[in-house]
Amino acid sequence: WLEGAVVVLGSATPDLATGHAARTGAYGHLRLPGRIERSGAPADRADVYVVDMRQELKNGNRSVFSRRLQEGLQRCAAAGEQALLFLNRRGAGGIVSCRNCAHVMRCWSCTTPYTFHGGTAGNTSGTLVCHHCNRRRRMPPRCPNCRSDRIRYLGLGTQRVVDEVHALLPDARVLRWDRDSASTAAAHAELLRHFESGEADVLVGTQMIAKGLDIPSVTLVGVELADLALYVPDFRAPERTFQLLTQVAGRAGRGATPGEALIQTYDPSNYAVQAAAMQDYDAFYEQEMRHRIAHGNPPARRLARLVLGHSKEEEARHEAQRLASLLRHAIREWDMPRVEIVGPAPAYPPRLRGAWRWHLVIRAPDPATLLDKVSIPPAWAVDIDPAHVS
């Protein structure tokens, strides 16, 4: 901007703010709708299929792999091809979903999913907490939508996926790629080198494997529990889900052999999942923008997130409530009808490095109009236009 330079921003899945700026004329907009091979020739995308895991359960399949994914892994092994199994660990704090009807427990005020606290997976002793407004309720014994007792905390780890691969394919060579198995840049590079050189048949990983991998022998991608990404307590969760699913599906079929990507989910009709399966950014953009405008979230309005950490839980809660009260008083005093305070609530995760964390969010055309009128104590961290609000 200062020098009049031209900047090119490139992405297969631009965020909504960038997409909105391109559509409203703030940016130029060039579309490249197809995949391009190294030679420059057009290339076909992988076929993407959505697998309804509710139906798998009804049919008696208790494995973390659908029957179609099991068949795909067996086919890869027989053909000497490679497979990627992607598990998104974001949201591992837990959502509560009905395995029968796909209903997700949500805060009625914020529409974001409750986060599961306490208890253990599969029981009813936990508490559901909204990490935006702090609304709480007990874990219900039955789904409030269909009355099924198949309502569960949803979670899965990479080691469990590795074990399932070995159970299905005892001779398969499996690599695990996550923070536990590769904690340094050198370890990441070494692990990737082993897989690229064909020393493993299946790579099980988290977000590291979603972007940038260009391995021609990978013909199958399986996504485990797409729902984990979908129901993080953050309004951008559908957007990030669409981006991740689109990106990871693009890892399949980058060579001469056609590729296939399987998205396993308990909510197959969700618009983010459907748009990712079609690799259709425009369809996702239109649907998501309607939600953003309805709830006043970016790019419809701007946000400021205020976060406090304190060694004492009660002190953190009290100070968060005090500041929220001051901000709401200023809104009334200065007559700011388009300025809104959301919260306060426990941040996610609620405790980090020994500090109890609380936060609140200002939603406004320009949050500075309110922040300029209230003295924010130095213990608070203020993040304008935050990338995460959970």
Buried (B, 14 or more C-beta within 10 A) or exposed (E): EEEEEEEEEEEEBBBBBBBBBBEEEEBEEEEEEEBEEEEEEEBEBBBBBBBBBBEBBEEEBEEBBBEBBBEBBEBBBEEEBBBBBBBBBBBBBBBBBBBBBBBBBBBEEBEBBBBBBEBEEEEBEBBBBBBBBBBBEEBBEBBEBEEEEBBBBBBBBBEEBBBBBEEBBEEBBBBBBBEEBBEEEEEBEEBBEBBBEEEBBBBBBBBBBBBEBEBBBBBBBBBBBBBBBBBBBBBBBBBBBBBBBBBBBBBBBBBEBEBBBBBBBBBBEBBBBBBBBBBBBEBBBEBBBEBBEEBBBBBBBBBBBBBBBBEEBEEBBEBBBEBBEBBBEBBEEEEBEEBBBBBBBBBBEBEEEEBBBBBBBBBBEBBEBBBEBBEBEEEBEEBEEBEEBB
